[in-house]
Amino acid sequence: METIEKVTREHLRSMAAGETRTFTLPSAQACDNGKTTAYQVQNLENCKYSVQTDYVNNRLTITKNPV
């Protein structure tokens, strides 16, 4: 799985409702930043994101859910 620098708003906005994506990030801090981005974007996009963090492997799994 390819490592990306950070989870962006564009990554989240491009997700379809019900879609789940796993992002491999360079650090645990990048995982926390991605989680924060998801929770900020859900207020702008009128949806909910479920986020699971795997700090051992620096992976963030995000699911976009309709409201």
Buried (B, 14 or more C-beta within 10 A) or exposed (E): EEEBEBBBEEBBEEBEEEEEBEBBBEEEEBBBBBBEBBEEBBEEBEBBBEBEBBEEEBBBEBBBEEE
